[in-house]
Amino acid sequence: MLTCKQFLQELNDYLDETLDPKTRAELQRHVNECPNCWVVCDTTEKTLRIFKGMEAQAVPEDIQKRLWSSLIQCLH
Ligand SMILES: [Zn+2]
């Protein structure tokens, strides 16, 4: 079972769909069982989608960092 911290470390690749199927399945399982990570995953995914729609090269790292750091604080 993944921890939330591990999940967040892999989240970027998960959303980029660059993970191998096994890791991806583990992340999928975590997000299904963990409401906190589900919210982060959902929010990040939507944010990425909006930014990608606006600007081809845009990966909103600034927003991601802020989102993740606030979540990691919640977990501690
Ligand atoms: Zn979690």
N, CA, C, O and the ligand as a Tripos MOL2 file, in Angstrom:
@<TRIPOS>MOLECULE
protein
  305   303    77     0     0
PROTEIN
NO_CHARGES

@<TRIPOS>ATOM
      1 N           0.8470   -1.2060    0.0000 N.3       1 MET1
      2 CA          0.0000    0.0000    0.0000 C.3       1 MET1
      3 C           0.8770    1.2480    0.0000 C.2       1 MET1
      4 O           1.7980    1.3730    0.8080 O.2       1 MET1
      5 N           0.5870    2.1500   -0.8950 N.am      2 LEU2
      6 CA          1.3340    3.3990   -0.9810 C.3       2 LEU2
      7 C           0.9710    4.3350    0.1670 C.2       2 LEU2
      8 O          -0.1530    4.3220    0.6680 O.2       2 LEU2
      9 N           1.9340    5.1370    0.5660 N.am      3 THR3
     10 CA          1.6050    6.2310    1.4830 C.3       3 THR3
     11 C           1.1970    7.4440    0.6510 C.2       3 THR3
     12 O           1.4270    7.4960   -0.5570 O.2       3 THR3
     13 N           0.5880    8.4140    1.3260 N.am      4 CYS4
     14 CA          0.1770    9.6340    0.6310 C.3       4 CYS4
     15 C           1.3860   10.3620    0.0650 C.2       4 CYS4
     16 O           1.3250   10.9440   -1.0180 O.2       4 CYS4
     17 N           2.4720   10.3220    0.8030 N.am      5 LYS5
     18 CA          3.6880   10.9890    0.3510 C.3       5 LYS5
     19 C           4.1990   10.3620   -0.9490 C.2       5 LYS5
     20 O           4.5730   11.0660   -1.8870 O.2       5 LYS5
     21 N           4.2070    9.0420   -0.9870 N.am      6 GLN6
     22 CA          4.6300    8.3520   -2.2080 C.3       6 GLN6
     23 C           3.6910    8.6910   -3.3640 C.2       6 GLN6
     24 O           4.1140    8.9080   -4.4990 O.2       6 GLN6
     25 N           2.4200    8.7270   -3.0350 N.am      7 PHE7
     26 CA          1.4430    9.0490   -4.0700 C.3       7 PHE7
     27 C           1.7360   10.4170   -4.6780 C.2       7 PHE7
     28 O           1.7500   10.5730   -5.8990 O.2       7 PHE7
     29 N           1.9690   11.4020   -3.8180 N.am      8 LEU8
     30 CA          2.2040   12.7650   -4.2940 C.3       8 LEU8
     31 C           3.4830   12.8630   -5.1060 C.2       8 LEU8
     32 O           3.5720   13.6500   -6.0480 O.2       8 LEU8
     33 N           4.4750   12.0580   -4.7360 N.am      9 GLN9
     34 CA          5.7230   12.0680   -5.4980 C.3       9 GLN9
     35 C           5.5160   11.5370   -6.9150 C.2       9 GLN9
     36 O           6.2000   11.9500   -7.8520 O.2       9 GLN9
     37 N           4.5780   10.6300   -7.0540 N.am     10 GLU10
     38 CA          4.3320   10.0110   -8.3650 C.3      10 GLU10
     39 C           3.2180   10.6910   -9.1410 C.2      10 GLU10
     40 O           2.9710   10.3750  -10.3050 O.2      10 GLU10
     41 N           2.5460   11.6310   -8.4840 N.am     11 LEU11
     42 CA          1.3310   12.1950   -9.0770 C.3      11 LEU11
     43 C           1.5690   12.8190  -10.4530 C.2      11 LEU11
     44 O           0.7670   12.6600  -11.3730 O.2      11 LEU11
     45 N           2.6770   13.5220  -10.5680 N.am     12 ASN12
     46 CA          2.9780   14.1860  -11.8330 C.3      12 ASN12
     47 C           3.0570   13.1930  -12.9910 C.2      12 ASN12
     48 O           2.4710   13.4020  -14.0530 O.2      12 ASN12
     49 N           3.7910   12.1140  -12.7600 N.am     13 ASP13
     50 CA          3.9280   11.0820  -13.7900 C.3      13 ASP13
     51 C           2.6000   10.3720  -14.0310 C.2      13 ASP13
     52 O           2.2600   10.0060  -15.1570 O.2      13 ASP13
     53 N           1.8660   10.1900  -12.9430 N.am     14 TYR14
     54 CA          0.5520    9.5690  -13.0570 C.3      14 TYR14
     55 C          -0.3370   10.3710  -14.0050 C.2      14 TYR14
     56 O          -0.9880    9.8060  -14.8840 O.2      14 TYR14
     57 N          -0.3580   11.6810  -13.8200 N.am     15 LEU15
     58 CA         -1.2010   12.5300  -14.6590 C.3      15 LEU15
     59 C          -0.6420   12.6630  -16.0740 C.2      15 LEU15
     60 O          -1.3900   12.8890  -17.0250 O.2      15 LEU15
     61 N           0.6580   12.5230  -16.2040 N.am     16 ASP16
     62 CA          1.2880   12.5530  -17.5220 C.3      16 ASP16
     63 C           1.1290   11.2280  -18.2630 C.2      16 ASP16
     64 O           1.3990   11.1310  -19.4600 O.2      16 ASP16
     65 N           0.6860   10.2120  -17.5250 N.am     17 GLU17
     66 CA          0.5260    8.8580  -18.0730 C.3      17 GLU17
     67 C           1.8350    8.2970  -18.5940 C.2      17 GLU17
     68 O           1.8650    7.6120  -19.6160 O.2      17 GLU17
     69 N           2.9210    8.5910  -17.8840 N.am     18 THR18
     70 CA          4.2230    8.0510  -18.2680 C.3      18 THR18
     71 C           4.6430    6.8840  -17.3700 C.2      18 THR18
     72 O           5.7360    6.3380  -17.5250 O.2      18 THR18
     73 N           3.7810    6.5100  -16.4410 N.am     19 LEU19
     74 CA          4.1280    5.4350  -15.5070 C.3      19 LEU19
     75 C           3.9230    4.0590  -16.1300 C.2      19 LEU19
     76 O           3.1320    3.8850  -17.0560 O.2      19 LEU19
     77 N           4.6530    3.0960  -15.6000 N.am     20 ASP20
     78 CA          4.3850    1.7230  -16.0120 C.3      20 ASP20
     79 C           3.0360    1.2790  -15.4250 C.2      20 ASP20
     80 O           2.5980    1.8020  -14.4010 O.2      20 ASP20
     81 N           2.3890    0.3210  -16.0760 N.am     21 PRO21
     82 CA          1.0220   -0.0710  -15.6840 C.3      21 PRO21
     83 C           0.8980   -0.5180  -14.2270 C.2      21 PRO21
     84 O          -0.1300   -0.2800  -13.5920 O.2      21 PRO21
     85 N           1.9370   -1.1620  -13.6970 N.am     22 LYS22
     86 CA          1.8770   -1.6720  -12.3310 C.3      22 LYS22
     87 C           1.8280   -0.5080  -11.3230 C.2      22 LYS22
     88 O           0.9840   -0.4870  -10.4270 O.2      22 LYS22
     89 N           2.7360    0.4460  -11.4840 N.am     23 THR23
     90 CA          2.7600    1.6100  -10.5980 C.3      23 THR23
     91 C           1.4710    2.4030  -10.7340 C.2      23 THR23
     92 O           0.9010    2.8810   -9.7530 O.2      23 THR23
     93 N           1.0390    2.5270  -11.9610 N.am     24 ARG24
     94 CA         -0.1830    3.2530  -12.2440 C.3      24 ARG24
     95 C          -1.3880    2.6220  -11.5210 C.2      24 ARG24
     96 O          -2.2300    3.3260  -10.9640 O.2      24 ARG24
     97 N          -1.4480    1.3140  -11.5440 N.am     25 ALA25
     98 CA         -2.5370    0.6080  -10.8790 C.3      25 ALA25
     99 C          -2.4950    0.8280   -9.3630 C.2      25 ALA25
    100 O          -3.5320    0.9560   -8.7120 O.2      25 ALA25
    101 N          -1.2750    0.8680   -8.8180 N.am     26 GLU26
    102 CA         -1.1400    1.1230   -7.3790 C.3      26 GLU26
    103 C          -1.6050    2.5270   -7.0130 C.2      26 GLU26
    104 O          -2.2690    2.7300   -5.9970 O.2      26 GLU26
    105 N          -1.2520    3.4770   -7.8450 N.am     27 LEU27
    106 CA         -1.6840    4.8570   -7.5970 C.3      27 LEU27
    107 C          -3.1980    4.9700   -7.7160 C.2      27 LEU27
    108 O          -3.8580    5.6500   -6.9300 O.2      27 LEU27
    109 N          -3.7210    4.2870   -8.7160 N.am     28 GLN28
    110 CA         -5.1670    4.2700   -8.9230 C.3      28 GLN28
    111 C          -5.8880    3.7400   -7.6840 C.2      28 GLN28
    112 O          -6.9110    4.2780   -7.2580 O.2      28 GLN28
    113 N          -5.3260    2.6730   -7.1230 N.am     29 ARG29
    114 CA         -5.9300    2.0790   -5.9410 C.3      29 ARG29
    115 C          -5.8600    3.0340   -4.7550 C.2      29 ARG29
    116 O          -6.8120    3.1590   -3.9850 O.2      29 ARG29
    117 N          -4.7230    3.7020   -4.6220 N.am     30 HIS30
    118 CA         -4.5930    4.6490   -3.5170 C.3      30 HIS30
    119 C          -5.6180    5.7750   -3.6450 C.2      30 HIS30
    120 O          -6.2770    6.1380   -2.6710 O.2      30 HIS30
    121 N          -5.7430    6.3160   -4.8390 N.am     31 VAL31
    122 CA         -6.6320    7.4640   -5.0230 C.3      31 VAL31
    123 C          -8.1000    7.0660   -4.7900 C.2      31 VAL31
    124 O          -8.9220    7.8840   -4.3780 O.2      31 VAL31
    125 N          -8.4010    5.8010   -5.0600 N.am     32 ASN32
    126 CA         -9.7620    5.3220   -4.8040 C.3      32 ASN32
    127 C         -10.0640    5.1770   -3.3190 C.2      32 ASN32
    128 O         -11.2150    5.2660   -2.8940 O.2      32 ASN32
    129 N          -9.0150    4.9530   -2.5420 N.am     33 GLU33
    130 CA         -9.2030    4.6850   -1.1080 C.3      33 GLU33
    131 C          -8.8950    5.8870   -0.2240 C.2      33 GLU33
    132 O          -9.2080    5.8780    0.9660 O.2      33 GLU33
    133 N          -8.2900    6.9130   -0.7940 N.am     34 CYS34
    134 CA         -7.8240    8.0290    0.0190 C.3      34 CYS34
    135 C          -8.4700    9.3350   -0.4490 C.2      34 CYS34
    136 O          -8.0980    9.8680   -1.4940 O.2      34 CYS34
    137 N          -9.4240    9.8470    0.3100 N.am     35 PRO35
    138 CA        -10.1360   11.0690   -0.1060 C.3      35 PRO35
    139 C          -9.2050   12.2670   -0.2720 C.2      35 PRO35
    140 O          -9.4100   13.0880   -1.1660 O.2      35 PRO35
    141 N          -8.1890   12.3760    0.5780 N.am     36 ASN36
    142 CA         -7.2530   13.5050    0.4580 C.3      36 ASN36
    143 C          -6.5640   13.5110   -0.8910 C.2      36 ASN36
    144 O          -6.5310   14.5250   -1.5890 O.2      36 ASN36
    145 N          -6.0150   12.3580   -1.2420 N.am     37 CYS37
    146 CA         -5.2800   12.2770   -2.4950 C.3      37 CYS37
    147 C          -6.2190   12.3700   -3.6900 C.2      37 CYS37
    148 O          -5.8400   12.8540   -4.7560 O.2      37 CYS37
    149 N          -7.4180   11.9100   -3.5030 N.am     38 TRP38
    150 CA         -8.3860   12.0290   -4.5830 C.3      38 TRP38
    151 C          -8.6150   13.5000   -4.9190 C.2      38 TRP38
    152 O          -8.6320   13.8830   -6.0890 O.2      38 TRP38
    153 N          -8.7900   14.3120   -3.8910 N.am     39 VAL39
    154 CA         -9.0200   15.7480   -4.0970 C.3      39 VAL39
    155 C          -7.8240   16.3840   -4.7910 C.2      39 VAL39
    156 O          -7.9870   17.1640   -5.7300 O.2      39 VAL39
    157 N          -6.6190   16.0480   -4.3270 N.am     40 VAL40
    158 CA         -5.4180   16.6330   -4.9280 C.3      40 VAL40
    159 C          -5.2830   16.1930   -6.3800 C.2      40 VAL40
    160 O          -4.9920   17.0010   -7.2630 O.2      40 VAL40
    161 N          -5.4930   14.9250   -6.6110 N.am     41 CYS41
    162 CA         -5.3870   14.3810   -7.9570 C.3      41 CYS41
    163 C          -6.4010   15.0510   -8.8800 C.2      41 CYS41
    164 O          -6.0680   15.4750   -9.9860 O.2      41 CYS41
    165 N          -7.6280   15.1370   -8.4110 N.am     42 ASP42
    166 CA         -8.7040   15.7280   -9.1980 C.3      42 ASP42
    167 C          -8.4110   17.1990   -9.5010 C.2      42 ASP42
    168 O          -8.5540   17.6500  -10.6370 O.2      42 ASP42
    169 N          -8.0010   17.9380   -8.4680 N.am     43 THR43
    170 CA         -7.7220   19.3680   -8.6250 C.3      43 THR43
    171 C          -6.5420   19.5950   -9.5620 C.2      43 THR43
    172 O          -6.5850   20.4570  -10.4400 O.2      43 THR43
    173 N          -5.4920   18.8090   -9.3620 N.am     44 THR44
    174 CA         -4.3010   18.9650  -10.1970 C.3      44 THR44
    175 C          -4.6210   18.6290  -11.6450 C.2      44 THR44
    176 O          -4.1890   19.3210  -12.5660 O.2      44 THR44
    177 N          -5.3720   17.5760  -11.8300 N.am     45 GLU45
    178 CA         -5.7470   17.1640  -13.1810 C.3      45 GLU45
    179 C          -6.5330   18.2670  -13.8900 C.2      45 GLU45
    180 O          -6.2680   18.5880  -15.0490 O.2      45 GLU45
    181 N          -7.4970   18.8370  -13.1810 N.am     46 LYS46
    182 CA         -8.3070   19.9140  -13.7690 C.3      46 LYS46
    183 C          -7.4500   21.1380  -14.0630 C.2      46 LYS46
    184 O          -7.5830   21.7660  -15.1130 O.2      46 LYS46
    185 N          -6.5690   21.4670  -13.1230 N.am     47 THR47
    186 CA         -5.6860   22.6250  -13.3130 C.3      47 THR47
    187 C          -4.8170   22.4270  -14.5370 C.2      47 THR47
    188 O          -4.6750   23.3240  -15.3680 O.2      47 THR47
    189 N          -4.2370   21.2420  -14.6380 N.am     48 LEU48
    190 CA         -3.3770   20.9410  -15.7870 C.3      48 LEU48
    191 C          -4.1510   21.0420  -17.0940 C.2      48 LEU48
    192 O          -3.6570   21.5660  -18.0920 O.2      48 LEU48
    193 N          -5.3550   20.5360  -17.0640 N.am     49 ARG49
    194 CA         -6.1680   20.5240  -18.2730 C.3      49 ARG49
    195 C          -6.4680   21.9520  -18.7230 C.2      49 ARG49
    196 O          -6.3740   22.2740  -19.9070 O.2      49 ARG49
    197 N          -6.8280   22.7950  -17.7720 N.am     50 ILE50
    198 CA         -7.1320   24.1950  -18.0820 C.3      50 ILE50
    199 C          -5.9050   24.8830  -18.6740 C.2      50 ILE50
    200 O          -5.9930   25.5710  -19.6910 O.2      50 ILE50
    201 N          -4.7660   24.6850  -18.0230 N.am     51 PHE51
    202 CA         -3.5510   25.3590  -18.4810 C.3      51 PHE51
    203 C          -3.0870   24.8160  -19.8290 C.2      51 PHE51
    204 O          -2.6150   25.5730  -20.6770 O.2      51 PHE51
    205 N          -3.2160   23.5360  -20.0210 N.am     52 LYS52
    206 CA         -2.8060   22.9550  -21.2980 C.3      52 LYS52
    207 C          -3.6960   23.4550  -22.4250 C.2      52 LYS52
    208 O          -3.2390   23.6490  -23.5520 O.2      52 LYS52
    209 N          -4.9760   23.6630  -22.1100 N.am     53 GLY53
    210 CA         -5.8930   24.2040  -23.0910 C.3      53 GLY53
    211 C          -5.5570   25.6380  -23.4630 C.2      53 GLY53
    212 O          -5.7540   26.0550  -24.6040 O.2      53 GLY53
    213 N          -5.0510   26.3850  -22.5000 N.am     54 MET54
    214 CA         -4.7350   27.7890  -22.7320 C.3      54 MET54
    215 C          -3.4180   27.9690  -23.4780 C.2      54 MET54
    216 O          -3.3300   28.7480  -24.4270 O.2      54 MET54
    217 N          -2.4050   27.2460  -23.0410 N.am     55 GLU55
    218 CA         -1.0560   27.4310  -23.5910 C.3      55 GLU55
    219 C          -0.4170   26.0700  -23.7720 C.2      55 GLU55
    220 O          -0.3750   25.2650  -22.8410 O.2      55 GLU55
    221 N           0.0750   25.8160  -24.9620 N.am     56 ALA56
    222 CA          0.6290   24.5050  -25.2730 C.3      56 ALA56
    223 C           1.7650   24.0970  -24.3340 C.2      56 ALA56
    224 O           1.8350   22.9410  -23.9170 O.2      56 ALA56
    225 N           2.6390   25.0190  -24.0040 N.am     57 GLN57
    226 CA          3.8180   24.6330  -23.2320 C.3      57 GLN57
    227 C           3.5970   24.7450  -21.7280 C.2      57 GLN57
    228 O           4.4880   24.4310  -20.9380 O.2      57 GLN57
    229 N           2.4180   25.1890  -21.3400 N.am     58 ALA58
    230 CA          2.2400   25.5500  -19.9380 C.3      58 ALA58
    231 C           2.0770   24.3490  -19.0130 C.2      58 ALA58
    232 O           1.1040   23.6010  -19.1060 O.2      58 ALA58
    233 N           3.0230   24.1860  -18.1440 N.am     59 VAL59
    234 CA          2.8370   23.3100  -16.9930 C.3      59 VAL59
    235 C           2.9050   24.2180  -15.7700 C.2      59 VAL59
    236 O           3.9660   24.7540  -15.4490 O.2      59 VAL59
    237 N           1.7910   24.3900  -15.0960 N.am     60 PRO60
    238 CA          1.7430   25.3690  -14.0090 C.3      60 PRO60
    239 C           2.4580   24.8940  -12.7530 C.2      60 PRO60
    240 O           1.8350   24.5760  -11.7390 O.2      60 PRO60
    241 N           3.7640   24.8570  -12.8470 N.am     61 GLU61
    242 CA          4.5710   24.3520  -11.7300 C.3      61 GLU61
    243 C           4.3470   25.1600  -10.4680 C.2      61 GLU61
    244 O           4.3070   24.6310   -9.3570 O.2      61 GLU61
    245 N           4.2050   26.4400  -10.6740 N.am     62 ASP62
    246 CA          3.9910   27.3250   -9.5450 C.3      62 ASP62
    247 C           2.7450   26.9140   -8.7530 C.2      62 ASP62
    248 O           2.7710   26.7970   -7.5280 O.2      62 ASP62
    249 N           1.6780   26.7040   -9.4810 N.am     63 ILE63
    250 CA          0.4120   26.3120   -8.8630 C.3      63 ILE63
    251 C           0.5210   24.9220   -8.2560 C.2      63 ILE63
    252 O           0.0530   24.6830   -7.1430 O.2      63 ILE63
    253 N           1.1430   24.0060   -8.9950 N.am     64 GLN64
    254 CA          1.3390   22.6560   -8.4640 C.3      64 GLN64
    255 C           2.0940   22.6680   -7.1500 C.2      64 GLN64
    256 O           1.7080   22.0090   -6.1850 O.2      64 GLN64
    257 N           3.1870   23.4360   -7.1310 N.am     65 LYS65
    258 CA          3.9990   23.4920   -5.9260 C.3      65 LYS65
    259 C           3.2090   24.0160   -4.7450 C.2      65 LYS65
    260 O           3.2970   23.4930   -3.6340 O.2      65 LYS65
    261 N           2.4390   25.0520   -5.0010 N.am     66 ARG66
    262 CA          1.6420   25.6320   -3.9190 C.3      66 ARG66
    263 C           0.5980   24.6440   -3.4280 C.2      66 ARG66
    264 O           0.3780   24.4920   -2.2260 O.2      66 ARG66
    265 N          -0.0360   23.9790   -4.3730 N.am     67 LEU67
    266 CA         -1.0630   22.9880   -4.0380 C.3      67 LEU67
    267 C          -0.4600   21.8450   -3.2260 C.2      67 LEU67
    268 O          -1.0100   21.4320   -2.2050 O.2      67 LEU67
    269 N           0.6950   21.3350   -3.7050 N.am     68 TRP68
    270 CA          1.3090   20.2080   -3.0340 C.3      68 TRP68
    271 C           1.8420   20.5810   -1.6730 C.2      68 TRP68
    272 O           1.6970   19.8200   -0.7160 O.2      68 TRP68
    273 N           2.4610   21.7500   -1.5750 N.am     69 SER69
    274 CA          3.0240   22.1170   -0.2800 C.3      69 SER69
    275 C           1.9120   22.3180    0.7390 C.2      69 SER69
    276 O           2.0870   21.9910    1.9130 O.2      69 SER69
    277 N           0.7780   22.8460    0.3140 N.am     70 SER70
    278 CA         -0.3200   22.9980    1.2720 C.3      70 SER70
    279 C          -0.8740   21.6380    1.6600 C.2      70 SER70
    280 O          -1.2670   21.4320    2.8080 O.2      70 SER70
    281 N          -0.9080   20.7200    0.7270 N.am     71 LEU71
    282 CA         -1.4150   19.3870    1.0570 C.3      71 LEU71
    283 C          -0.4530   18.6410    1.9730 C.2      71 LEU71
    284 O          -0.8770   17.9920    2.9300 O.2      71 LEU71
    285 N           0.8300   18.7340    1.6820 N.am     72 ILE72
    286 CA          1.8070   18.0400    2.4970 C.3      72 ILE72
    287 C           1.7670   18.5760    3.9270 C.2      72 ILE72
    288 O           1.9590   17.8230    4.8810 O.2      72 ILE72
    289 N           1.5230   19.8480    4.0670 N.am     73 GLN73
    290 CA          1.3560   20.3940    5.4060 C.3      73 GLN73
    291 C           0.1390   19.7960    6.1100 C.2      73 GLN73
    292 O           0.1780   19.5280    7.3110 O.2      73 GLN73
    293 N          -0.9240   19.5930    5.3650 N.am     74 CYS74
    294 CA         -2.1360   18.9750    5.9240 C.3      74 CYS74
    295 C          -1.8540   17.5610    6.4320 C.2      74 CYS74
    296 O          -2.4110   17.1250    7.4400 O.2      74 CYS74
    297 N          -0.9870   16.8620    5.7230 N.am     75 LEU75
    298 CA         -0.7230   15.4750    6.0760 C.3      75 LEU75
    299 C           0.1280   15.3390    7.3270 C.2      75 LEU75
    300 O           0.1000   14.3060    7.9970 O.2      75 LEU75
    301 N           0.8780   16.3750    7.6370 N.am     76 HIS76
    302 CA          1.7970   16.2740    8.7710 C.3      76 HIS76
    303 C           1.1110   16.5280   10.1010 C.2      76 HIS76
    304 O           1.7560   16.4770   11.1480 O.2      76 HIS76
    305 ZN         -3.4190    9.4600    0.1950 Zn       77 ZN77
@<TRIPOS>BOND
     1     1     2 1
     2     2     3 1
     3     3     4 2
     4     3     5 am
     5     5     6 1
     6     6     7 1
     7     7     8 2
     8     7     9 am
     9     9    10 1
    10    10    11 1
    11    11    12 2
    12    11    13 am
    13    13    14 1
    14    14    15 1
    15    15    16 2
    16    15    17 am
    17    17    18 1
    18    18    19 1
    19    19    20 2
    20    19    21 am
    21    21    22 1
    22    22    23 1
    23    23    24 2
    24    23    25 am
    25    25    26 1
    26    26    27 1
    27    27    28 2
    28    27    29 am
    29    29    30 1
    30    30    31 1
    31    31    32 2
    32    31    33 am
    33    33    34 1
    34    34    35 1
    35    35    36 2
    36    35    37 am
    37    37    38 1
    38    38    39 1
    39    39    40 2
    40    39    41 am
    41    41    42 1
    42    42    43 1
    43    43    44 2
    44    43    45 am
    45    45    46 1
    46    46    47 1
    47    47    48 2
    48    47    49 am
    49    49    50 1
    50    50    51 1
    51    51    52 2
    52    51    53 am
    53    53    54 1
    54    54    55 1
    55    55    56 2
    56    55    57 am
    57    57    58 1
    58    58    59 1
    59    59    60 2
    60    59    61 am
    61    61    62 1
    62    62    63 1
    63    63    64 2
    64    63    65 am
    65    65    66 1
    66    66    67 1
    67    67    68 2
    68    67    69 am
    69    69    70 1
    70    70    71 1
    71    71    72 2
    72    71    73 am
    73    73    74 1
    74    74    75 1
    75    75    76 2
    76    75    77 am
    77    77    78 1
    78    78    79 1
    79    79    80 2
    80    79    81 am
    81    81    82 1
    82    82    83 1
    83    83    84 2
    84    83    85 am
    85    85    86 1
    86    86    87 1
    87    87    88 2
    88    87    89 am
    89    89    90 1
    90    90    91 1
    91    91    92 2
    92    91    93 am
    93    93    94 1
    94    94    95 1
    95    95    96 2
    96    95    97 am
    97    97    98 1
    98    98    99 1
    99    99   100 2
   100    99   101 am
   101   101   102 1
   102   102   103 1
   103   103   104 2
   104   103   105 am
   105   105   106 1
   106   106   107 1
   107   107   108 2
   108   107   109 am
   109   109   110 1
   110   110   111 1
   111   111   112 2
   112   111   113 am
   113   113   114 1
   114   114   115 1
   115   115   116 2
   116   115   117 am
   117   117   118 1
   118   118   119 1
   119   119   120 2
   120   119   121 am
   121   121   122 1
   122   122   123 1
   123   123   124 2
   124   123   125 am
   125   125   126 1
   126   126   127 1
   127   127   128 2
   128   127   129 am
   129   129   130 1
   130   130   131 1
   131   131   132 2
   132   131   133 am
   133   133   134 1
   134   134   135 1
   135   135   136 2
   136   135   137 am
   137   137   138 1
   138   138   139 1
   139   139   140 2
   140   139   141 am
   141   141   142 1
   142   142   143 1
   143   143   144 2
   144   143   145 am
   145   145   146 1
   146   146   147 1
   147   147   148 2
   148   147   149 am
   149   149   150 1
   150   150   151 1
   151   151   152 2
   152   151   153 am
   153   153   154 1
   154   154   155 1
   155   155   156 2
   156   155   157 am
   157   157   158 1
   158   158   159 1
   159   159   160 2
   160   159   161 am
   161   161   162 1
   162   162   163 1
   163   163   164 2
   164   163   165 am
   165   165   166 1
   166   166   167 1
   167   167   168 2
   168   167   169 am
   169   169   170 1
   170   170   171 1
   171   171   172 2
   172   171   173 am
   173   173   174 1
   174   174   175 1
   175   175   176 2
   176   175   177 am
   177   177   178 1
   178   178   179 1
   179   179   180 2
   180   179   181 am
   181   181   182 1
   182   182   183 1
   183   183   184 2
   184   183   185 am
   185   185   186 1
   186   186   187 1
   187   187   188 2
   188   187   189 am
   189   189   190 1
   190   190   191 1
   191   191   192 2
   192   191   193 am
   193   193   194 1
   194   194   195 1
   195   195   196 2
   196   195   197 am
   197   197   198 1
   198   198   199 1
   199   199   200 2
   200   199   201 am
   201   201   202 1
   202   202   203 1
   203   203   204 2
   204   203   205 am
   205   205   206 1
   206   206   207 1
   207   207   208 2
   208   207   209 am
   209   209   210 1
   210   210   211 1
   211   211   212 2
   212   211   213 am
   213   213   214 1
   214   214   215 1
   215   215   216 2
   216   215   217 am
   217   217   218 1
   218   218   219 1
   219   219   220 2
   220   219   221 am
   221   221   222 1
   222   222   223 1
   223   223   224 2
   224   223   225 am
   225   225   226 1
   226   226   227 1
   227   227   228 2
   228   227   229 am
   229   229   230 1
   230   230   231 1
   231   231   232 2
   232   231   233 am
   233   233   234 1
   234   234   235 1
   235   235   236 2
   236   235   237 am
   237   237   238 1
   238   238   239 1
   239   239   240 2
   240   239   241 am
   241   241   242 1
   242   242   243 1
   243   243   244 2
   244   243   245 am
   245   245   246 1
   246   246   247 1
   247   247   248 2
   248   247   249 am
   249   249   250 1
   250   250   251 1
   251   251   252 2
   252   251   253 am
   253   253   254 1
   254   254   255 1
   255   255   256 2
   256   255   257 am
   257   257   258 1
   258   258   259 1
   259   259   260 2
   260   259   261 am
   261   261   262 1
   262   262   263 1
   263   263   264 2
   264   263   265 am
   265   265   266 1
   266   266   267 1
   267   267   268 2
   268   267   269 am
   269   269   270 1
   270   270   271 1
   271   271   272 2
   272   271   273 am
   273   273   274 1
   274   274   275 1
   275   275   276 2
   276   275   277 am
   277   277   278 1
   278   278   279 1
   279   279   280 2
   280   279   281 am
   281   281   282 1
   282   282   283 1
   283   283   284 2
   284   283   285 am
   285   285   286 1
   286   286   287 1
   287   287   288 2
   288   287   289 am
   289   289   290 1
   290   290   291 1
   291   291   292 2
   292   291   293 am
   293   293   294 1
   294   294   295 1
   295   295   296 2
   296   295   297 am
   297   297   298 1
   298   298   299 1
   299   299   300 2
   300   299   301 am
   301   301   302 1
   302   302   303 1
   303   303   304 2
@<TRIPOS>SUBSTRUCTURE
     1 MET1         2 RESIDUE 1 A MET
     2 LEU2         6 RESIDUE 1 A LEU
     3 THR3        10 RESIDUE 1 A THR
     4 CYS4        14 RESIDUE 1 A CYS
     5 LYS5        18 RESIDUE 1 A LYS
     6 GLN6        22 RESIDUE 1 A GLN
     7 PHE7        26 RESIDUE 1 A PHE
     8 LEU8        30 RESIDUE 1 A LEU
     9 GLN9        34 RESIDUE 1 A GLN
    10 GLU10       38 RESIDUE 1 A GLU
    11 LEU11       42 RESIDUE 1 A LEU
    12 ASN12       46 RESIDUE 1 A ASN
    13 ASP13       50 RESIDUE 1 A ASP
    14 TYR14       54 RESIDUE 1 A TYR
    15 LEU15       58 RESIDUE 1 A LEU
    16 ASP16       62 RESIDUE 1 A ASP
    17 GLU17       66 RESIDUE 1 A GLU
    18 THR18       70 RESIDUE 1 A THR
    19 LEU19       74 RESIDUE 1 A LEU
    20 ASP20       78 RESIDUE 1 A ASP
    21 PRO21       82 RESIDUE 1 A PRO
    22 LYS22       86 RESIDUE 1 A LYS
    23 THR23       90 RESIDUE 1 A THR
    24 ARG24       94 RESIDUE 1 A ARG
    25 ALA25       98 RESIDUE 1 A ALA
    26 GLU26      102 RESIDUE 1 A GLU
    27 LEU27      106 RESIDUE 1 A LEU
    28 GLN28      110 RESIDUE 1 A GLN
    29 ARG29      114 RESIDUE 1 A ARG
    30 HIS30      118 RESIDUE 1 A HIS
    31 VAL31      122 RESIDUE 1 A VAL
    32 ASN32      126 RESIDUE 1 A ASN
    33 GLU33      130 RESIDUE 1 A GLU
    34 CYS34      134 RESIDUE 1 A CYS
    35 PRO35      138 RESIDUE 1 A PRO
    36 ASN36      142 RESIDUE 1 A ASN
    37 CYS37      146 RESIDUE 1 A CYS
    38 TRP38      150 RESIDUE 1 A TRP
    39 VAL39      154 RESIDUE 1 A VAL
    40 VAL40      158 RESIDUE 1 A VAL
    41 CYS41      162 RESIDUE 1 A CYS
    42 ASP42      166 RESIDUE 1 A ASP
    43 THR43      170 RESIDUE 1 A THR
    44 THR44      174 RESIDUE 1 A THR
    45 GLU45      178 RESIDUE 1 A GLU
    46 LYS46      182 RESIDUE 1 A LYS
    47 THR47      186 RESIDUE 1 A THR
    48 LEU48      190 RESIDUE 1 A LEU
    49 ARG49      194 RESIDUE 1 A ARG
    50 ILE50      198 RESIDUE 1 A ILE
    51 PHE51      202 RESIDUE 1 A PHE
    52 LYS52      206 RESIDUE 1 A LYS
    53 GLY53      210 RESIDUE 1 A GLY
    54 MET54      214 RESIDUE 1 A MET
    55 GLU55      218 RESIDUE 1 A GLU
    56 ALA56      222 RESIDUE 1 A ALA
    57 GLN57      226 RESIDUE 1 A GLN
    58 ALA58      230 RESIDUE 1 A ALA
    59 VAL59      234 RESIDUE 1 A VAL
    60 PRO60      238 RESIDUE 1 A PRO
    61 GLU61      242 RESIDUE 1 A GLU
    62 ASP62      246 RESIDUE 1 A ASP
    63 ILE63      250 RESIDUE 1 A ILE
    64 GLN64      254 RESIDUE 1 A GLN
    65 LYS65      258 RESIDUE 1 A LYS
    66 ARG66      262 RESIDUE 1 A ARG
    67 LEU67      266 RESIDUE 1 A LEU
    68 TRP68      270 RESIDUE 1 A TRP
    69 SER69      274 RESIDUE 1 A SER
    70 SER70      278 RESIDUE 1 A SER
    71 LEU71      282 RESIDUE 1 A LEU
    72 ILE72      286 RESIDUE 1 A ILE
    73 GLN73      290 RESIDUE 1 A GLN
    74 CYS74      294 RESIDUE 1 A CYS
    75 LEU75      298 RESIDUE 1 A LEU
    76 HIS76      302 RESIDUE 1 A HIS
    77 ZN77       305 GROUP 0 **** ****
